[in-house]
Amino acid sequence: MALKNVSESSTNTITKQMLFNDSRHIGIVVRDIEKTAEFYSEKLGLTFNIRIMEHSGLLHGKPMKYKAKIAHAKIGSTTFELLQPMEGNSLFEEFLKKQGEGIHHIAVDAPVPLETEIEKWEKLGINALQIDNINPGEGTAYMDVPGCMIELLCFKRK
């Protein structure tokens, strides 16, 4: 398969159906969130706030529930998110077992309702691997794209 140089064509099909325009955070899965946060703090001066989150939803189309430690640190206009799975089944646990620590996803803002946004992506052949239902019509979905998952953040914005 040959790739065409974008400058060779007046139509850039890469951005033709762009479904997002801004990234919110970079999600990094780790084995030990305290140790990782301490490293980033000591070496790079980042400050993380660690908390525990519990979510339920669907994993590969099947009901699931999980608990994870999560921490955020702001870096300019983006945020580093550290995730450590604790209990239950999640993409974070699968990723850690299969690939080890590393960049898991890039999160982007998406419109509500969550179900409608997922349908848009599915029409393009991009499936949701995990869906976390937070409030009616709101939540997150981890979309299966090459290279690095995209997390859709579907929440009402104030």
Backbone as a ProteinNet text record, in pm:
[ID]
protein_1_A
[PRIMARY]
MALKNVSESSTNTITKQMLFNDSRHIGIVVRDIEKTAEFYSEKLGLTFNIRIMEHSGLLHGKPMKYKAKIAHAKIGSTTFELLQPMEGNSLFEEFLKKQGEGIHHIAVDAPVPLETEIEKWEKLGINALQIDNINPGEGTAYMDVPGCMIELLCFKRK
[TERTIARY]
84.1	0	88.9	74.3	153.7	81.2	156	98.8	125.4	26.1	38.3	78	171.3	211.2	92.6	58.7	-56.9	-44.4	76.5	94.1	66.2	61.4	34.6	-113.4	-198.1	-341.9	-408.4	-510.4	-583.6	-685.3	-717.8	-812.2	-736.1	-742.5	-674.6	-777.3	-782.8	-883.3	-856.5	-735.5	-703.3	-790	-815.3	-893.4	-1038.4	-1076.1	-1210.6	-1319.7	-1299.5	-1400.7	-1349.7	-1276.3	-1219.8	-1330.9	-1318.4	-1420.5	-1381.7	-1263.9	-1221.7	-1119.8	-1097.9	-1002.1	-908.9	-917.3	-829.5	-807.2	-683.2	-656	-668.3	-712.1	-732.6	-619	-583.9	-474.2	-412.6	-295.1	-226.1	-232.4	-289.6	-304.9	-190.4	-125	-10.9	-43.6	-39.6	-67.8	62.5	55.5	173.6	140.8	244.4	226.8	217.8	293.3	300.1	287.7	168.5	141	218.2	232.2	306.1	452.9	514.3	654.3	672.2	580.8	589.6	568.4	468.1	442.1	561.1	623.6	741.2	856.7	876	981.1	958.3	837	806.1	819.2	785	795.3	940.5	1021.3	1161.9	1245.5	1222.5	1306.6	1257.3	1124.5	1069.2	986.7	969.4	897.6	746.6	689.4	543.7	478.7	360.9	285.5	159.2	145	28.8	-61.4	-190.6	-289.5	-345.3	-323.8	-366.9	-501.4	-591.5	-721.3	-760.9	-868.1	-919.5	-1050	-1063.9	-1188	-1246.4	-1378.3	-1450.9	-1551.4	-1551.2	-1644.1	-1702.6	-1815.5	-1875.6	-1917	-1936.9	-1975.1	-1957.7	-1893.9	-1873.3	-1726.4	-1676	-1541.5	-1556.1	-1518.6	-1537.1	-1683.1	-1775	-1917.3	-1980.5	-1902.9	-1955.3	-1951.4	-2049.1	-2051.6	-1923.3	-1878.2	-1758.4	-1767.2	-1681.8	-1668	-1521.5	-1462.7	-1322.7	-1293.9	-1177.8	-1126.6	-982.5	-943.2	-807.2	-762.3	-631.6	-574.7	-548.1	-573	-556.6	-490.4	-404	-335	-317.4	-329.9	-315.6	-211.1	-137.7	-42.9	-53.2	-70.7	-83.6	54.5	66.1	189.1	147	157.8	112.2	-36.5	-72.2	-213.9	-264.8	-179.4	-224.5	-202	-246.1	-235.8	-178.9	-88.8	-43.5	-139.9	-189	-275.7	-206.9	-183.2	-127.9	-242.6	-242	-346.8	-283.9	-329	-284.1	-407.3	-425.9	-539.7	-527.7	-643.2	-644	-728.9	-854.3	-948.2	-1033.5	-1082	-1173.1	-1101.1	-1181.1	-1128.5	-1140.5	-1034.4	-1035.8	-931.1	-939.2	-836.6	-699.7	-699.4	-572.5	-500.3	-575	-518.9	-471.7	-552.4	-514.6	-385.7	-379.3	-262.5	-136.6	-146.7	-32.3	18	-74.4	-35.6	26.7	-28.3	16.3	140.3	143.8	249.8	338.5	296.7	372.6	334.2	411.7	381.6	400.7	323.3	340.9	218.8	231.4	120.8	6.5	-108.3	-226.5	-324.8	-346.3	-446.5	-420.9	-483.7	-492.1	-640	-673.6	-814.1	-850.9	-971.3	-1022.6	-1164.9	-1201.8	-1339.5	-1429.5	-1548.3	-1646.9	-1784.6	-1878	-2011.4	-2093.6	-2192.1	-2289.2	-2403.6	-2478.3	-2466.8	-2358.7	-2304.7	-2197.9	-2236.8	-2357.2	-2401.1	-2398.8	-2441.5	-2443.2	-2302.2	-2212.3	-2072.8	-2007.5	-2032.9	-1977.6	-2029.4	-2157.6	-2215.7	-2144.7	-2107.9	-2035.1	-1905	-1832.4	-1703.4	-1724.1	-1826	-1851.3	-1887.6	-1953.7	-1985.3	-1858.8	-1749.5	-1620.4	-1538.8	-1598	-1529.5	-1437.4	-1456.2	-1373.8	-1458.6	-1421.2	-1502.1	-1458.5	-1553.9	-1526.7	-1485.9	-1368	-1320.3	-1372.5	-1381	-1432	-1517.4	-1632	-1722.7	-1748.9	-1720.2	-1746	-1864.8	-1976.2	-2095.5	-2085.2	-2088.8	-2075.1	-2211.9	-2276.9	-2412.5	-2492.1	-2625	-2702.1	-2653.1	-2611.4	-2563.8	-2421.3	-2359.4	-2223.1	-2131.1	-2003.6	-1905.4	-1786.9	-1712.9	-1594.2	-1599.7	-1529.9	-1518.4	-1377.5	-1316.9	-1182.1	-1194.5	-1154.6	-1173.7	-1048.2	-1070.7	-964.3	-909	-806.7	-740.4	-594.9	-529.8	-390.7	-297.4	-199.5	-95	-122.6	-234.2	-266.3	-416.5	-481.9	-627	-661.9	-782.4	-836.2	-950.2	-943.2	-1050.3	-1142	-1267.6	-1367.6	-1419.7	-1413	-1466.1	-1597	-1707	-1838.8	-1908.2	-1893.5	-1953.4	-2013	-2119.9	-2177.4	-2077.6	-2047.2	-1950.5	-2024.8	-1973.3	-2037	-1973.4
-117.2	0	123.9	206.8	329	444	524.1	642.4	760.9	844.8	962.1	1081.4	1157.7	1280	1376.1	1429.6	1519	1636.8	1686.4	1802.2	1769	1641	1600.7	1608	1619.2	1614.5	1736.8	1787.3	1902.4	1858.8	1729.6	1677	1596.6	1641.9	1571.8	1483.4	1355.2	1264.7	1233.4	1262.7	1234	1318.4	1443.3	1531	1545.1	1475.2	1487.7	1457.3	1356.9	1317.2	1331.8	1438.2	1455.1	1459.7	1374.7	1364.3	1433.7	1492.7	1566.8	1671.3	1771.6	1875	1915.6	1851.3	1888.2	1767.6	1752.7	1644	1696.7	1611.8	1649.7	1596.8	1468.3	1412.9	1292.3	1253.5	1133.1	1034	917.1	816	715.9	699.2	608.5	503.6	377.3	268.7	229.1	216.7	184.3	74	8.4	-96.1	-37.5	69.7	129.4	281.1	331.6	473.5	564.7	524	606.4	620.1	508.6	508.9	592.6	577.5	651.7	800.8	836.3	977	1039.5	964	1013.3	1039.7	949.4	968.1	1097	1114	1233.9	1360.5	1350.2	1464.1	1501	1401.9	1427.3	1467.6	1400.1	1422.8	1537.1	1552.7	1649.1	1760.4	1755.7	1862.5	1860	1747.5	1737.4	1702.8	1755.1	1725.4	1649.4	1530.9	1446.3	1439	1436.4	1408.5	1269.8	1176.8	1038.3	1016.2	947.7	912	774.6	721.4	592.1	615.4	548.9	557.1	417.5	413	288.3	314.6	228.6	244.3	110.2	116.3	-2.4	33.5	-67.8	-45.9	-173.4	-161	-275.6	-287.3	-409.7	-441.3	-547.4	-513.6	-604.2	-649.8	-556.6	-583.8	-657.3	-689.7	-763.4	-675.7	-692.4	-610.8	-626.9	-515.5	-518.4	-410.2	-426.6	-329.9	-334.6	-217.8	-216.9	-101.4	-114	-8.9	15.9	144.9	180.2	304.5	315.2	439.1	528	656.8	751.6	877.5	937.2	1059.6	1150.2	1279.9	1378.3	1482.6	1526	1637.3	1721.5	1849.1	1941.7	1977.6	1972.1	2010.6	2101.7	2231.1	2324.6	2308.5	2285.2	2273.3	2129.4	2035.7	1896.5	1843.3	1721.3	1658	1517.7	1479.8	1341.3	1272.2	1157	1076.7	943.2	910.9	780.7	692.3	565.5	470.5	340.7	295.2	167.4	82.9	-27.9	-114.5	-175.7	-189.5	-247.6	-373.9	-363.1	-476.4	-480.3	-600.1	-617.4	-620.2	-631.1	-636.7	-499.4	-459.3	-332.9	-339	-246.1	-236.3	-205.8	-136.3	-102.9	-230.5	-320.9	-448.4	-531.2	-536.7	-610.7	-554.8	-423.1	-355.6	-388.1	-378	-404.4	-547.4	-643.2	-783.4	-810.7	-749.1	-777	-696.9	-567.7	-480.7	-420.5	-430	-365.7	-219.1	-144.4	-3.1	75.9	183.5	268.3	351.4	426.7	511.9	423	442.5	361.1	431.8	562	633.3	782.9	845.6	990.8	1024.1	1110	1144.4	1271.8	1270.2	1385.8	1415.7	1543.1	1581.5	1539.2	1493.2	1453.5	1495.3	1518.3	1562.8	1450.9	1489.7	1395.6	1384.2	1276.9	1161.3	1063.5	991.5	895.4	792.4	739.8	633.8	680.3	804.4	859	878	923	943.6	809.9	707.8	574.8	526.1	547.8	506.9	573.6	701.5	771.7	699	662.2	594.7	454.1	384.4	248.6	247.5	352.5	362.4	372.7	416.1	423.8	296.1	196.5	70.1	73.2	171.5	184.8	147.1	40.8	-12.3	38.2	43.5	76.9	-51.8	-52.3	-169	-169	-49.2	-34.1	91.1	79.8	192.1	204.7	323	351.6	445.8	396.7	479.2	556	690	773.2	827.4	897.9	951.1	916.5	925.6	898.4	984.1	917.2	985.9	1036.8	1019.6	1068.1	953	969	868.7	872.4	762.3	752	624.3	626.9	508.9	504.7	388.3	368.4	305.1	383.2	342.5	273.6	166.9	80.9	136.2	219.6	274.6	227.9	222.5	177.5	267.2	206.5	280.2	308.8	372.2	414.2	439.2	383	402.9	550.3	584.4	718	703	781.7	782.7	900.8	870.7	976	1019	1148.1	1204.5	1274.9	1208.1	1261.6	1310.2	1438.3	1499.5	1636.2	1672.6	1804.8	1906	2005.5	2108.7	2231.7	2293.2	2412.9	2536.8
0	0	0	-98.7	-107.8	-40.2	33.5	96.2	6.4	-8.4	-92.3	-7.8	-54.8	13	11.4	127.6	138.7	44.6	22.3	-64.7	-210.3	-247.4	-384.2	-419	-321	-344	-283.5	-352.6	-298.9	-194.3	-189.9	-91.7	12.4	134.5	243.3	312.9	275.7	331.8	477.7	525.7	665.3	758.1	723.7	810.7	764.5	660.8	605.5	706.9	791.5	888.7	1031.9	1059	1193.3	1297.5	1398	1501.1	1630.4	1634.3	1754	1710.6	1794.6	1757.3	1871	1985.2	2095.2	2185.7	2231.9	2325.1	2467.6	2558.3	2697.6	2786.5	2766.5	2845.1	2775.5	2826.3	2781.2	2896.4	2873	2976.9	2974	3088	3100.2	3206.4	3168.5	3261.8	3331.6	3464.5	3545.1	3645.8	3695.6	3797.2	3937.9	3962.1	4095.4	4081.4	4103.6	4079.5	4174.3	4299.8	4395.3	4354.1	4317	4275.1	4147.5	4052.1	3926.1	3949.6	4030.1	4060.4	4132.5	4222.3	4294	4197.5	4100.8	4000.9	3922.7	3868.8	3791.2	3875.7	4002.1	4092.5	4118.3	4156.5	4189.6	4068	3956.1	3837.9	3749.3	3740.4	3644.9	3708.3	3839.6	3908.4	3893.3	3850.9	3835.6	3969.2	3990.9	4112.4	4075.6	4131.1	4104.8	4227.4	4202.9	4307.1	4278.5	4370.3	4350.8	4418.5	4348.1	4404.9	4350	4404.6	4358.1	4283.4	4169.3	4092.7	4076.8	4073.1	4048.3	3937.8	3836.2	3724.7	3685.7	3619	3559.5	3418.2	3338.5	3199.7	3120.7	3004.8	2916.7	2879.4	2880.2	2834.3	2726.9	2604.3	2489.2	2478.7	2508.1	2495.4	2611.8	2715.5	2830.1	2955.1	3045	3167.1	3249.1	3305.7	3388.7	3495	3594.4	3702.2	3743.8	3768.6	3808.8	3903.5	3968.6	4056.7	4013.7	4010.5	3971.9	4047.9	4067.6	4118.6	3997.7	4014.5	3905	3959.7	3879.3	3920.8	3799.6	3822.9	3715.2	3749.9	3648.3	3660.8	3534.2	3552	3439.6	3384.7	3252.6	3182.9	3067.8	3088.3	2985.3	2959.9	2834.8	2800.4	2805.3	2839.4	2847.7	2988.9	3009.6	3140.3	3123.1	3212.5	3223.1	3318.4	3279.1	3364.8	3387.9	3513.7	3549.2	3595.4	3555.8	3591.4	3641.2	3756.3	3809.9	3839.3	3765.4	3794.9	3933.8	4002.9	4137.3	4143.4	4098.5	4106	3980.1	3948.2	3836	3702.6	3597.8	3461.9	3396.7	3327.6	3254.2	3144	3051.8	2948.6	3008.9	3122.5	3187.4	3231.8	3293.4	3338.2	3218.4	3113.9	2993.2	2932.8	2923.7	2865.6	2946.1	3077.5	3165.3	3149.3	3142.7	3126.7	2990.3	2886.7	2750.1	2709.9	2745.6	2696.3	2804.3	2928.9	3035.3	3047.1	3122.6	3143.8	3014.7	3001.6	2884.2	2851.7	2742.1	2697.6	2650.8	2710.4	2685.2	2592.5	2616	2536.1	2533	2436.1	2428.8	2441.4	2537	2561.8	2487.5	2430.4	2356.9	2402.9	2398.4	2428.1	2313.6	2346.9	2247.1	2297.5	2206.3	2247.9	2311.9	2390.6	2445.2	2345.4	2348.5	2436.9	2390.6	2487	2463	2357.6	2367.3	2276.2	2130.5	2106.3	1970.7	1918.3	2005.2	1964.5	1929	2007.5	1977.6	1842.7	1815.1	1686.3	1568.8	1581.1	1474.1	1442.3	1547.3	1528.7	1471.6	1520.6	1471.6	1323.8	1275.7	1132.5	1048.3	1109.9	1041.8	1061.1	1128.8	1152.9	1273.5	1363.2	1483	1604.1	1671.7	1781.4	1918.1	2008.9	2148.8	2220.1	2279.9	2353.5	2496.4	2554	2690.8	2696.3	2762.7	2782.5	2931.5	2986.3	3127	3134.6	3187.5	3203.3	3334.2	3326.3	3445	3487	3397.6	3416.9	3292.7	3296.4	3174.3	3056.7	2948.7	2829.3	2837.6	2954.9	2973.3	3012.6	2980.2	3017.3	2925.1	2924.5	2840.7	2758.8	2646.3	2561.5	2505.4	2512.3	2460.7	2322.8	2221.6	2083.3	2029.5	1953.8	1903.1	1771.9	1783.2	1665.3	1665.5	1549.2	1544.6	1625.4	1690.1	1759.2	1904.7	1934.4	2070.7	2077.6	2176	2186.7	2203.3	2160.2	2183.8	2283.1	2390.8	2490.7	2460.4	2436.5	2417.2	2552.9	2580.8	2704.9	2671.7	2697.1	2663	2789.1	2815.3	2934.1	2898	2965.5	2946.8	2999.5	2920.1	2958.8	3006.5	3110.2	3165.6	3111.3
[MASK]
++++++++++++++++++++++++++++++++++++++++++++++++++++++++++++++++++++++++++++++++++++++++++++++++++++++++++++++++++++++++++++++++++++++++++++++++++++++++++++++

